[in-house]
Amino acid sequence: PKGFYGGELVFCPRDGQEGPRAVDDADGYLTTLVVEEATGQSQLYIFDAQQIDLGPIARGRIAERVPTGFHAWWVGRPDLEAQKARLS
């Protein structure tokens, strides 16, 4: 929307935990961090990668302001658990 600024899009393939697994390279979600200029409030927007023109399918508030242009890297549960195990 006007006055909101998004960052880079990150593709997340469907993982099959809530339904079927991804069937091709575009089967998944696009995520981006968005900041409202007037308030500084940050949100995570999630889009269906095959229907991005329909707008976000989910939005979630971020407790802290995320600076415009912040780069994101999302880590899946298996990778996170592997990192935890290495640090233990």
C-alpha distance (Angstrom), angle and dihedral (degrees) to the residues before:
residue distance angle dihedral
P1 . . .
K2 3.81 . .
G3 3.81 110.5 .
F4 3.81 93.4 23.3
Y5 3.80 121.5 107.1
G6 3.79 124.8 -162.0
G7 3.75 131.4 -156.9
E8 3.76 131.0 -143.6
L9 3.79 118.8 -41.1
V10 3.80 118.4 -117.2
F11 3.81 119.5 -158.6
C12 3.82 117.4 -136.5
P13 3.83 115.6 -172.7
R14 3.78 117.9 -139.0
D15 3.82 105.6 -96.6
G16 3.79 100.9 -159.5
Q17 3.81 96.8 -120.1
E18 3.82 92.9 115.1
G19 3.80 97.4 28.9
P20 3.79 139.9 -31.3
R21 3.81 120.6 -10.5
A22 3.82 121.3 -109.1
V23 3.80 112.7 -73.1
D24 3.83 98.4 -165.5
D25 3.81 142.5 8.5
A26 3.82 93.3 -85.0
D27 3.80 96.5 48.0
G28 3.78 105.0 107.8
Y29 3.77 143.4 45.2
L30 3.78 139.2 -56.5
T31 3.79 116.6 -142.1
T32 3.78 129.9 -168.3
L33 3.78 138.0 171.3
V34 3.82 112.1 -121.6
V35 3.82 128.4 -165.7
E36 3.80 125.4 -159.5
E37 3.81 104.7 -137.0
A38 3.82 96.5 -150.4
T39 3.82 96.7 52.4
G40 3.80 105.5 19.4
Q41 3.83 88.8 -127.7
S42 3.82 112.3 152.9
Q43 3.79 126.0 -148.8
L44 3.77 138.0 179.9
Y45 3.82 112.4 -128.1
I46 3.81 119.5 -160.4
F47 3.81 121.2 -162.8
D48 3.79 132.1 -173.4
A49 3.83 99.7 -113.3
Q50 3.81 91.6 -140.9
Q51 3.82 94.7 48.8
I52 3.80 105.0 32.5
D53 3.81 90.5 143.0
L54 3.84 88.9 70.2
G55 3.79 90.5 66.7
P56 3.78 129.2 -122.6
I57 3.80 118.4 -21.1
A58 3.82 89.8 -159.0
R59 3.79 138.6 14.6
G60 3.77 127.6 -168.8
R61 3.79 130.2 -172.0
I62 3.78 117.9 -122.5
A63 3.81 113.3 -140.1
E64 3.81 93.3 -137.7
R65 3.79 130.1 43.5
V66 3.79 111.1 -97.9
P67 3.82 111.5 -149.8
T68 3.81 116.3 -114.8
G69 3.79 109.3 -99.2
F70 3.81 94.0 27.1
H71 3.80 111.5 156.4
A72 3.79 117.4 -131.0
W73 3.77 134.0 -155.5
W74 3.79 118.3 -175.9
V75 3.78 119.7 -152.2
G76 3.79 121.9 -152.6
R77 3.80 121.7 -132.1
P78 3.85 95.1 -106.1
D79 3.81 91.2 53.3
L80 3.80 91.8 45.4
E81 3.81 92.2 50.2
A82 3.82 90.6 48.4
Q83 3.80 90.1 53.2
K84 3.82 91.2 48.9
A85 3.81 90.4 51.2
R86 3.82 91.9 50.8
L87 3.82 91.0 52.0
S88 3.82 94.5 48.4
